[in-house]
Amino acid sequence: MDEGRVAGKAGTVAFLQSILGLLARLAGVVLLIVGLWTGIQVMGEAWNLYQQPSAIHVFAEAVETGSNIDKLLTPGSNSGASGGEASNQPRYAATGDDFRPSYFLAWVIVLFTLLLIGRLAFWAIKTGGELVLYKPRHIRVQTRD
């Protein structure tokens, strides 16, 4: 009677181990797909910024709006339309002698953000691959005699 109970427990443990192994593999596939998709998106955005560097202007606007770094570092510069004047020219038009610190800060922030997201995507791919190749160690279940 004890041998039947031990065999039943061993069968239950083996079944639970196989279910957990399947769940680990499924989680690995999900992580792998998410990591690959994220990595492709990061590469696409980096290529887009290489092809159209003027796309950074939107982010530079947000940096300037949030920090007013242009006014802080270049107090004599005219930063955009002032005093309610309407301007037909974009705020970050290339006029030649305007120095916009927010533009350079935006590039630094975007590049570091792309690097960080790329690194996270790499970790997701690596971890997902390890989980897909999940190989459980067989541990003997010790029972009381």
C-alpha positions as CSV (number, residue, x, y, z in Angstrom):
1,M,0.0,0.0,0.0
2,D,2.9,2.4,0.7
3,E,4.5,1.5,-2.6
4,G,1.3,2.6,-4.4
5,R,1.2,5.9,-2.6
6,V,4.9,6.6,-3.4
7,A,4.3,5.7,-7.1
8,G,1.3,8.0,-7.1
9,K,3.3,10.9,-5.6
10,A,6.1,10.3,-8.0
11,G,3.7,10.4,-11.0
12,T,2.1,13.6,-9.7
13,V,5.5,15.2,-9.2
14,A,6.6,14.2,-12.7
15,F,3.3,15.5,-14.2
16,L,3.8,18.9,-12.3
17,Q,7.4,19.1,-13.5
18,S,6.4,18.5,-17.1
19,I,3.6,21.2,-16.8
20,L,6.1,23.7,-15.3
21,G,8.6,22.9,-18.0
22,L,6.0,23.6,-20.6
23,L,5.1,26.9,-18.9
24,A,8.8,27.9,-18.8
25,R,9.2,27.1,-22.5
26,L,6.0,29.1,-23.4
27,A,7.3,32.1,-21.3
28,G,10.6,31.7,-23.1
29,V,8.9,31.9,-26.5
30,V,7.0,35.0,-25.5
31,L,10.2,36.7,-24.2
32,L,12.0,35.7,-27.4
33,I,9.3,37.2,-29.6
34,V,9.0,40.4,-27.5
35,G,12.7,40.8,-27.5
36,L,13.0,40.3,-31.2
37,W,10.2,42.7,-31.9
38,T,11.7,45.3,-29.6
39,G,15.1,44.9,-31.1
40,I,13.7,45.3,-34.6
41,Q,11.8,48.5,-33.6
42,V,14.9,50.0,-32.0
43,M,17.0,49.3,-35.1
44,G,14.2,50.8,-37.3
45,E,14.1,53.9,-35.1
46,A,17.8,54.3,-35.2
47,W,17.8,53.9,-39.0
48,N,15.0,56.5,-39.2
49,L,17.0,59.0,-37.2
50,Y,20.0,58.3,-39.5
51,Q,17.9,58.9,-42.6
52,Q,16.0,61.9,-41.2
53,P,18.0,63.6,-38.4
54,S,15.4,66.4,-38.4
55,A,13.0,64.1,-36.7
56,I,14.8,64.8,-33.4
57,H,13.3,68.3,-33.5
58,V,10.0,67.1,-31.9
59,F,11.9,65.6,-29.0
60,A,14.1,68.7,-28.7
61,E,11.0,70.8,-28.5
62,A,9.8,68.6,-25.6
63,V,13.2,68.9,-23.9
64,E,13.2,72.7,-24.2
65,T,9.6,72.9,-23.0
66,G,10.3,70.8,-20.0
67,S,13.7,72.2,-19.0
68,N,14.1,75.7,-20.6
69,I,17.7,74.7,-21.1
70,D,18.1,77.0,-24.2
71,K,17.2,80.0,-22.1
72,L,19.4,78.9,-19.2
73,L,22.6,78.2,-21.2
74,T,22.2,80.8,-23.9
75,P,20.5,83.8,-22.2
76,G,21.0,86.2,-25.1
77,S,19.5,83.9,-27.7
78,N,16.0,84.3,-29.1
79,S,14.4,81.0,-28.4
80,G,11.3,80.8,-30.6
81,A,8.6,83.3,-31.0
82,S,8.5,85.7,-28.1
83,G,5.8,87.8,-26.6
84,G,2.8,86.4,-28.5
85,E,4.3,86.9,-32.0
86,A,3.3,84.3,-34.5
87,S,6.1,82.8,-36.5
88,N,5.8,80.9,-39.7
89,Q,9.3,79.5,-39.3
90,P,9.8,76.3,-37.3
91,R,11.2,76.9,-33.9
92,Y,14.3,74.8,-34.7
93,A,14.9,76.0,-38.2
94,A,18.6,75.8,-39.3
95,T,19.5,79.5,-39.4
96,G,23.2,78.9,-39.1
97,D,24.2,80.8,-36.0
98,D,21.6,79.6,-33.5
99,F,22.9,77.3,-30.8
100,R,20.3,75.1,-29.3
101,P,21.6,73.0,-26.3
102,S,18.2,71.3,-26.2
103,Y,18.9,69.9,-29.7
104,F,22.1,68.2,-28.5
105,L,20.6,67.1,-25.2
106,A,17.8,65.5,-27.2
107,W,20.3,63.6,-29.3
108,V,22.1,62.3,-26.2
109,I,18.8,61.3,-24.5
110,V,17.5,59.6,-27.6
111,L,20.7,57.7,-28.2
112,F,21.1,56.5,-24.6
113,T,17.4,55.5,-24.6
114,L,17.8,53.5,-27.8
115,L,20.9,51.9,-26.3
116,L,19.1,51.0,-23.1
117,I,16.0,49.6,-24.9
118,G,18.3,47.6,-27.2
119,R,20.1,46.2,-24.3
120,L,16.8,45.2,-22.6
121,A,15.8,43.6,-25.9
122,F,19.0,41.6,-26.0
123,W,18.5,40.4,-22.4
124,A,14.9,39.4,-23.3
125,I,16.2,37.4,-26.3
126,K,18.9,35.7,-24.3
127,T,16.6,34.8,-21.4
128,G,13.9,33.7,-23.8
129,G,16.3,31.4,-25.6
130,E,17.5,29.9,-22.4
131,L,13.9,29.3,-21.3
132,V,13.0,27.7,-24.6
133,L,16.0,25.4,-24.3
134,Y,14.9,24.7,-20.7
135,K,16.3,21.4,-19.5
136,P,15.2,20.4,-16.0
137,R,17.5,18.6,-13.6
138,H,16.0,15.4,-12.5
139,I,15.8,15.5,-8.7
140,R,15.0,12.3,-6.9
141,V,12.0,12.7,-4.6
142,Q,13.0,11.3,-1.3
143,T,10.2,9.5,0.5
144,R,9.9,8.3,4.0
145,D,10.5,4.6,4.4
